[in-house]
Amino acid sequence: MTGSTWRDPAPLVARIEAGDAVVAIVGLGYVGLPLAMAFAQAGLRTIGLDVDTARVAALQQGHSHVDDVPDAMLQAATNFEATTDPAVLDQADAVFLCVPTPFDATKTPVLDFVRSAADTVARHLRDGQLVILQSTTFPGTTTEVVQPILEEVSGKAAGIDFHLAYSPERVDPANTTWTLGNTPKVCGGVTPGCGEATRALLCTFLDTPDLVTVVSEPKVAELSKLAENTYRAVNIAYVNELAMLAHEMDVDIWEVLEASATKPFGFQSFMPGIGPGGQCIPVNPYYISWKAREYDFHTSFIELAGDINLRMANYVMYRIHTFTTRLGIKLAGAKVLCLGAAFKAGVSDVRNSRAVKVMELLQQEGAQVSFADPLVQSLRLGDDTLTAVTPDEPTLAEADLIVVLVRNAAWPVTQVLSVATPTFDAVNALGEKPHATHERL
């Protein structure tokens, strides 16, 4: 392809800068709905498309399923509409694909949702439209998976008839400091024009235009997203392994990390615990590992980090066993109250939650498990559906064992520490040094 055949992004950029562009978001989950709100608040007409009829019906009635999008925000977005009808894509100037990208039991990426979304968009693709993949995935997905579907179904060519780019999400649920408006974005188009159109669109909801970095191609942007999350996964694995070693050495890992954090350069704090959860940190590194096999390259370092993090739930169980055995408590039949169910504080998302994994292991030991979480009302545990309890003093005192699984400002720390119930703190949420009836990772 020569430069003279590339589609000029100027007409689309002009519509975007004039506030006349219509944006469609395919997939209204934890990433798609906040993005839709960002565009709507920026003044652009925004359409949300989702295959979940119950979800769309709730959104149409002003009820949000995403913690970072309060009902009041949704109801105030009068220029946003949610629908299950893909025909609305005919009206869009730009379409974002924000669909799930899980992996299967063999850690192979599952792109069924991406392929289905691309096929849907392709059937409504028109000249001059911009399509942006935002789902986190392996390098090459945009040009090797999405682009062929769009071109084969529509009969149009990326970069010539329509614009195509990749721009990864950078959403940190419950983070009120770094939001969609002030978090820098990265994007890469299949042509420079595609990148420029994407930059212009992202700038509509960002605080300043310098927050967008345009890279040379989608593959660079795809790998940059994985590099970010794998960086966290590797460093979390490092401190998890260090925590296990420190315990064998009879050294307080929390005191160690607090001391290390006093160094003003060359050190960044990561906290050990039960292993990272959610849809990013536990999943994304395996996209790199899977893609690397295509090049006969084994990412041993990355895979080792993943294995260490996955082992932490079992290690926590080992420590709980040691603790309860010392106190003469039998887990079989014991009333165990777990504080935390979501993968992090401030969210209701239990996807890949390691807290739930620890609860499952406790249940397998015969424990009578209950849980408290300010945002999770109920969860499925084995064959049982548990309803959250209130961690008040009677509930804390009634338990045979308290296990703290998530750091959360909502915990009644004073009450937890004042009751006589033995407590194992897997994440140092209580800040209490170990003593006879209190143990921490």
C-alpha positions as CSV (number, residue, x, y, z in Angstrom):
1,M,0.0,0.0,0.0
2,T,1.4,3.4,-0.9
3,G,0.8,6.6,0.9
4,S,-1.4,8.0,-1.9
5,T,-3.9,5.2,-1.5
6,W,-4.5,5.8,2.2
7,R,-7.9,7.2,3.2
8,D,-7.6,10.8,4.3
9,P,-8.8,11.1,8.0
10,A,-9.5,14.9,7.7
11,P,-13.3,14.6,7.1
12,L,-13.7,12.3,10.1
13,V,-11.4,14.4,12.3
14,A,-13.4,17.5,11.3
15,R,-16.7,15.8,12.4
16,I,-15.1,14.7,15.7
17,E,-13.7,18.2,16.5
18,A,-17.0,19.8,15.6
19,G,-18.7,17.5,18.1
20,D,-20.9,15.9,15.3
21,A,-19.4,12.4,15.3
22,V,-21.5,9.5,16.5
23,V,-19.7,6.9,18.6
24,A,-20.9,3.3,19.0
25,I,-19.6,1.0,21.8
26,V,-20.0,-2.8,21.2
27,G,-19.9,-4.5,24.6
28,L,-21.3,-2.6,27.6
29,G,-19.3,-4.3,30.4
30,Y,-16.7,-3.0,32.9
31,V,-14.8,-1.3,30.1
32,G,-17.4,-0.4,27.5
33,L,-20.0,1.3,29.7
34,P,-17.5,3.7,31.4
35,L,-16.1,4.5,27.9
36,A,-19.6,5.2,26.6
37,M,-20.2,7.6,29.5
38,A,-16.9,9.4,28.8
39,F,-18.0,10.1,25.2
40,A,-21.5,11.0,26.2
41,Q,-20.2,13.5,28.9
42,A,-17.9,14.9,26.2
43,G,-21.1,15.8,24.2
44,L,-21.0,13.2,21.5
45,R,-24.0,11.1,20.7
46,T,-23.2,7.7,22.0
47,I,-24.7,4.3,21.2
48,G,-24.1,1.2,23.3
49,L,-24.7,-2.2,21.7
50,D,-24.8,-5.4,23.7
51,V,-26.2,-8.9,23.2
52,D,-27.4,-9.2,26.8
53,T,-31.0,-8.2,26.7
54,A,-31.4,-8.0,30.5
55,R,-28.4,-5.7,30.7
56,V,-29.7,-3.4,28.0
57,A,-33.1,-3.3,29.5
58,A,-31.7,-2.3,32.8
59,L,-29.5,0.4,31.2
60,Q,-32.6,1.7,29.3
61,Q,-34.3,2.1,32.7
62,G,-31.3,4.0,34.1
63,H,-29.8,1.2,36.2
64,S,-26.1,0.5,35.9
65,H,-24.3,-2.8,36.6
66,V,-20.8,-1.2,36.7
67,D,-19.5,0.3,40.0
68,D,-17.8,3.2,38.3
69,V,-21.0,4.3,36.6
70,P,-23.5,5.3,39.2
71,D,-27.2,5.3,38.2
72,A,-27.3,9.1,38.4
73,M,-24.5,9.4,35.8
74,L,-26.2,7.0,33.5
75,Q,-29.6,8.8,33.8
76,A,-27.9,12.2,33.2
77,A,-26.4,10.9,29.9
78,T,-29.4,11.8,27.7
79,N,-27.2,11.5,24.6
80,F,-26.5,7.9,25.3
81,E,-28.7,5.0,24.2
82,A,-28.4,1.3,24.8
83,T,-29.7,-1.3,22.4
84,T,-29.5,-4.9,21.2
85,D,-30.1,-3.9,17.6
86,P,-26.9,-3.9,15.5
87,A,-28.6,-1.8,12.8
88,V,-27.7,1.3,14.9
89,L,-24.1,0.8,13.7
90,D,-25.2,2.3,10.4
91,Q,-25.3,5.7,12.2
92,A,-21.9,5.5,13.8
93,D,-18.8,7.4,12.6
94,A,-16.6,5.4,15.0
95,V,-17.1,1.9,16.6
96,F,-15.2,0.5,19.6
97,L,-15.0,-3.2,20.2
98,C,-15.0,-3.7,24.0
99,V,-15.8,-7.4,24.4
100,P,-14.4,-10.0,26.7
101,T,-11.2,-11.9,25.7
102,P,-10.9,-14.8,28.2
103,F,-8.7,-17.9,27.9
104,D,-9.6,-21.5,28.2
105,A,-8.3,-24.2,30.5
106,T,-5.1,-24.6,28.4
107,K,-4.4,-20.8,28.7
108,T,-5.3,-20.3,25.0
109,P,-7.0,-17.0,24.2
110,V,-10.6,-17.3,23.3
111,L,-11.5,-14.7,20.7
112,D,-15.1,-15.8,20.0
113,F,-16.5,-12.5,21.3
114,V,-14.0,-10.5,19.2
115,R,-14.8,-12.4,16.0
116,S,-18.5,-12.2,16.6
117,A,-18.3,-8.4,17.3
118,A,-16.1,-7.9,14.2
119,D,-18.6,-9.8,12.0
120,T,-21.5,-7.7,13.3
121,V,-19.6,-4.4,12.7
122,A,-18.5,-5.6,9.2
123,R,-22.2,-6.1,8.1
124,H,-22.8,-2.4,8.8
125,L,-19.4,-1.0,7.8
126,R,-19.4,2.0,5.6
127,D,-16.8,4.1,3.9
128,G,-15.0,6.5,6.2
129,Q,-15.9,4.7,9.5
130,L,-13.3,4.2,12.2
131,V,-13.2,0.8,14.0
132,I,-11.1,0.5,17.2
133,L,-10.4,-2.7,19.0
134,Q,-10.0,-2.0,22.7
135,S,-10.2,-5.5,24.2
136,T,-7.0,-6.7,25.7
137,T,-5.5,-9.4,23.6
138,F,-2.3,-10.8,22.0
139,P,-0.2,-8.8,19.5
140,G,-1.5,-9.2,16.0
141,T,-5.2,-9.6,16.9
142,T,-6.2,-6.3,15.1
143,T,-4.5,-7.1,11.8
144,E,-4.6,-10.9,11.9
145,V,-8.1,-11.5,13.2
146,V,-10.3,-8.4,13.2
147,Q,-9.1,-6.9,9.9
148,P,-9.6,-10.0,7.7
149,I,-13.2,-10.4,9.1
150,L,-14.0,-6.7,8.4
151,E,-12.6,-6.9,4.9
152,E,-14.0,-10.2,3.9
153,V,-17.5,-9.6,5.1
154,S,-17.8,-5.9,4.0
155,G,-15.7,-6.1,0.8
156,K,-13.9,-3.0,1.9
157,A,-10.2,-2.4,2.6
158,A,-8.8,-1.2,5.9
159,G,-6.9,2.1,5.6
160,I,-8.4,2.7,2.2
161,D,-12.2,2.5,2.6
162,F,-12.4,2.6,6.4
163,H,-10.1,3.3,9.3
164,L,-8.9,0.6,11.7
165,A,-6.9,0.9,14.9
166,Y,-6.1,-0.6,18.3
167,S,-6.3,1.4,21.6
168,P,-6.1,-0.6,24.8
169,E,-8.2,0.2,27.8
170,R,-6.6,1.5,30.9
171,V,-9.4,1.2,33.5
172,D,-8.6,0.8,37.2
173,P,-12.0,0.1,38.8
174,A,-12.7,2.2,41.9
175,N,-9.7,4.4,41.3
176,T,-10.8,8.0,41.8
177,T,-7.4,9.5,41.2
178,W,-6.7,8.1,37.8
179,T,-9.9,8.3,35.7
180,L,-10.7,8.0,32.0
181,G,-10.2,11.8,31.7
182,N,-6.7,12.0,33.0
183,T,-5.2,8.6,32.3
184,P,-2.9,8.7,29.2
185,K,-4.0,6.6,26.2
186,V,-2.1,4.7,23.5
187,C,-3.3,4.0,20.0
188,G,-1.9,2.5,16.8
189,G,-3.6,2.5,13.4
190,V,-3.0,0.3,10.4
191,T,-2.1,3.6,8.6
192,P,-0.9,6.9,10.0
193,G,-4.3,8.3,9.1
194,C,-6.1,5.7,11.1
195,G,-3.9,6.6,14.1
196,E,-4.6,10.3,13.6
197,A,-8.4,9.7,13.5
198,T,-8.2,7.6,16.7
199,R,-6.1,10.3,18.4
200,A,-8.7,13.0,17.6
201,L,-11.5,10.8,18.9
202,L,-9.8,9.9,22.2
203,C,-9.0,13.6,22.8
204,T,-12.7,14.4,23.0
205,F,-12.9,13.0,26.6
206,L,-9.3,13.5,27.8
207,D,-8.3,16.5,29.9
208,T,-5.5,17.5,27.5
209,P,-4.5,16.4,23.9
210,D,-1.0,15.5,25.0
211,L,-2.4,12.5,26.9
212,V,-2.5,10.4,23.6
213,T,0.5,8.6,22.4
214,V,0.2,7.4,18.8
215,V,2.5,4.4,18.0
216,S,3.5,3.1,14.6
217,E,1.1,0.1,14.3
218,P,-1.6,-1.8,16.2
219,K,0.8,-4.6,17.3
220,V,2.9,-2.1,19.3
221,A,-0.2,-0.8,21.1
222,E,-1.3,-4.4,21.8
223,L,2.0,-5.4,23.3
224,S,2.2,-2.2,25.3
225,K,-1.0,-3.1,27.1
226,L,0.4,-6.6,27.9
227,A,3.7,-5.2,29.0
228,E,1.9,-2.9,31.5
229,N,-0.1,-5.7,33.1
230,T,2.6,-8.3,33.0
231,Y,4.9,-5.9,34.8
232,R,2.5,-5.9,37.7
233,A,2.0,-9.7,37.6
234,V,5.8,-10.3,37.7
235,N,6.4,-7.9,40.5
236,I,3.5,-9.2,42.5
237,A,4.8,-12.8,42.0
238,Y,8.2,-11.6,43.3
239,V,6.9,-10.2,46.6
240,N,4.6,-13.3,47.0
241,E,7.6,-15.5,46.7
242,L,9.6,-13.3,49.0
243,A,6.8,-13.4,51.5
244,M,7.0,-17.2,51.5
245,L,10.7,-17.1,52.0
246,A,10.5,-14.5,54.8
247,H,8.1,-16.7,56.7
248,E,10.5,-19.6,56.6
249,M,13.2,-17.2,57.9
250,D,10.9,-16.0,60.6
251,V,11.1,-12.4,59.2
252,D,8.1,-10.1,59.0
253,I,7.7,-9.4,55.3
254,W,5.5,-6.4,55.9
255,E,8.2,-4.7,58.0
256,V,10.7,-5.6,55.3
257,L,8.6,-4.0,52.6
258,E,7.9,-0.9,54.7
259,A,11.6,-0.5,55.2
260,S,12.4,-1.0,51.5
261,A,9.8,1.6,50.6
262,T,11.8,4.3,52.3
263,K,14.2,4.3,49.4
264,P,13.3,7.2,47.2
265,F,14.6,5.7,43.9
266,G,14.9,2.3,42.3
267,F,12.2,0.6,44.3
268,Q,8.4,0.5,43.8
269,S,6.2,-1.2,46.4
270,F,4.1,-4.2,45.5
271,M,2.1,-6.0,48.2
272,P,2.0,-9.8,48.7
273,G,-1.3,-11.6,49.2
274,I,-3.6,-14.2,47.8
275,G,-2.7,-13.5,44.2
276,P,-4.1,-10.9,41.8
277,G,-7.7,-11.3,40.5
278,G,-10.0,-9.6,38.0
279,Q,-9.8,-9.8,34.2
280,C,-6.4,-8.3,33.6
281,I,-3.4,-9.2,35.8
282,P,-4.2,-13.0,36.1
283,V,-5.1,-13.3,32.4
284,N,-3.0,-10.9,30.2
285,P,0.5,-12.4,30.7
286,Y,-0.7,-15.7,29.2
287,Y,-1.6,-13.9,26.0
288,I,2.2,-13.1,25.6
289,S,3.1,-16.7,26.4
290,W,0.6,-18.1,23.9
291,K,1.7,-15.8,21.1
292,A,5.4,-16.4,21.9
293,R,5.0,-20.1,20.9
294,E,4.4,-19.0,17.3
295,Y,8.0,-17.9,17.3
296,D,9.3,-21.0,19.1
297,F,10.0,-18.7,22.1
298,H,9.3,-19.9,25.7
299,T,8.4,-17.1,28.1
300,S,9.7,-18.9,31.2
301,F,9.9,-15.8,33.4
302,I,6.4,-14.7,32.7
303,E,4.9,-18.2,33.1
304,L,6.8,-18.7,36.4
305,A,5.3,-15.5,37.7
306,G,1.8,-16.7,36.8
307,D,2.4,-20.0,38.5
308,I,3.6,-18.3,41.7
309,N,0.5,-16.1,41.8
310,L,-1.8,-19.0,41.2
311,R,-0.2,-20.9,44.0
312,M,-0.8,-18.2,46.6
313,A,-4.3,-19.4,47.4
314,N,-3.0,-22.8,48.3
315,Y,-0.1,-21.3,50.2
316,V,-2.6,-19.2,52.2
317,M,-4.5,-22.3,53.0
318,Y,-1.3,-23.9,54.2
319,R,-0.7,-21.0,56.5
320,I,-4.3,-21.1,57.8
321,H,-3.8,-24.8,58.5
322,T,-0.6,-24.2,60.5
323,F,-2.3,-21.3,62.4
324,T,-5.5,-23.2,63.3
325,T,-3.6,-26.4,64.2
326,R,-1.5,-24.4,66.6
327,L,-4.7,-23.1,68.2
328,G,-6.4,-26.5,68.3
329,I,-9.1,-25.4,65.8
330,K,-10.4,-28.0,63.3
331,L,-11.4,-26.5,60.0
332,A,-14.0,-29.2,59.4
333,G,-17.1,-27.8,60.9
334,A,-15.6,-24.5,61.9
335,K,-17.5,-21.3,61.3
336,V,-15.1,-19.2,59.1
337,L,-15.9,-15.6,58.3
338,C,-14.1,-14.3,55.3
339,L,-13.7,-10.5,54.9
340,G,-13.7,-9.8,51.1
341,A,-15.1,-11.5,48.0
342,A,-14.4,-9.2,45.1
343,F,-11.0,-9.2,43.4
344,K,-10.2,-5.8,45.0
345,A,-11.8,-3.2,47.3
346,G,-14.4,-0.8,45.9
347,V,-15.8,-3.1,43.2
348,S,-18.4,-5.9,43.0
349,D,-16.5,-7.8,40.4
350,V,-15.7,-11.4,41.5
351,R,-14.2,-12.6,38.2
352,N,-11.0,-14.5,38.8
353,S,-11.3,-13.5,42.5
354,R,-8.7,-15.2,44.5
355,A,-10.7,-14.5,47.6
356,V,-13.4,-16.7,46.3
357,K,-10.8,-19.4,45.5
358,V,-9.6,-19.4,49.1
359,M,-13.3,-19.6,50.2
360,E,-13.7,-22.7,48.0
361,L,-10.6,-24.3,49.5
362,L,-11.9,-23.6,53.0
363,Q,-15.3,-25.1,52.1
364,Q,-13.5,-28.2,50.7
365,E,-11.9,-28.6,54.1
366,G,-15.4,-28.8,55.6
367,A,-15.5,-25.3,57.0
368,Q,-18.9,-23.4,57.3
369,V,-17.9,-20.4,55.2
370,S,-19.6,-17.0,55.4
371,F,-18.4,-13.8,53.9
372,A,-18.7,-10.0,54.2
373,D,-18.2,-7.6,51.3
374,P,-19.7,-4.1,51.1
375,L,-20.4,-4.5,47.3
376,V,-21.0,-8.2,46.8
377,Q,-24.4,-9.2,48.0
378,S,-24.2,-12.9,47.1
379,L,-21.9,-15.4,45.4
380,R,-22.0,-19.0,44.3
381,L,-19.6,-21.3,46.3
382,G,-19.7,-24.9,45.3
383,D,-23.3,-26.0,45.4
384,D,-24.2,-23.2,47.8
385,T,-25.3,-19.6,47.3
386,L,-24.0,-17.5,50.1
387,T,-25.5,-14.1,51.1
388,A,-23.2,-11.5,52.5
389,V,-23.3,-10.9,56.2
390,T,-22.6,-7.6,58.1
391,P,-19.3,-7.8,59.9
392,D,-20.6,-6.3,63.2
393,E,-19.3,-7.3,66.6
394,P,-21.8,-10.2,67.2
395,T,-21.0,-11.7,63.8
396,L,-17.2,-11.4,64.4
397,A,-17.5,-12.9,67.8
398,E,-19.7,-15.8,66.7
399,A,-17.0,-17.0,64.2
400,D,-14.4,-19.6,65.1
401,L,-12.0,-18.0,62.6
402,I,-11.8,-14.8,60.7
403,V,-9.9,-14.7,57.4
404,V,-9.2,-11.3,55.9
405,L,-8.8,-11.7,52.1
406,V,-9.1,-8.2,50.7
407,R,-7.7,-4.9,51.9
408,N,-10.8,-2.7,52.4
409,A,-11.3,0.5,54.3
410,A,-14.8,-0.7,55.1
411,W,-13.6,-3.3,57.6
412,P,-14.3,-2.5,61.3
413,V,-10.6,-2.9,62.2
414,T,-11.0,-2.0,65.9
415,Q,-13.8,-4.5,66.4
416,V,-12.0,-7.2,64.5
417,L,-8.9,-6.7,66.7
418,S,-10.9,-6.4,69.9
419,V,-12.9,-9.7,69.7
420,A,-11.3,-12.8,70.8
421,T,-11.9,-14.6,67.5
422,P,-8.6,-16.0,66.0
423,T,-7.8,-14.0,62.8
424,F,-5.6,-14.8,59.8
425,D,-4.9,-11.6,57.8
426,A,-3.7,-12.7,54.3
427,V,-3.3,-9.1,53.0
428,N,-2.2,-7.1,56.1
429,A,-5.5,-5.2,56.0
430,L,-5.5,-4.8,59.8
431,G,-2.0,-3.7,60.2
432,E,-1.7,-5.8,63.4
433,K,1.6,-7.7,64.1
434,P,1.3,-11.4,64.8
435,H,0.5,-12.6,68.4
436,A,-1.2,-15.6,70.0
437,T,-4.5,-15.3,68.2
438,H,-3.6,-13.1,65.2
439,E,-1.5,-14.2,62.3
440,R,-0.7,-12.4,59.0
441,L,0.9,-13.6,55.8
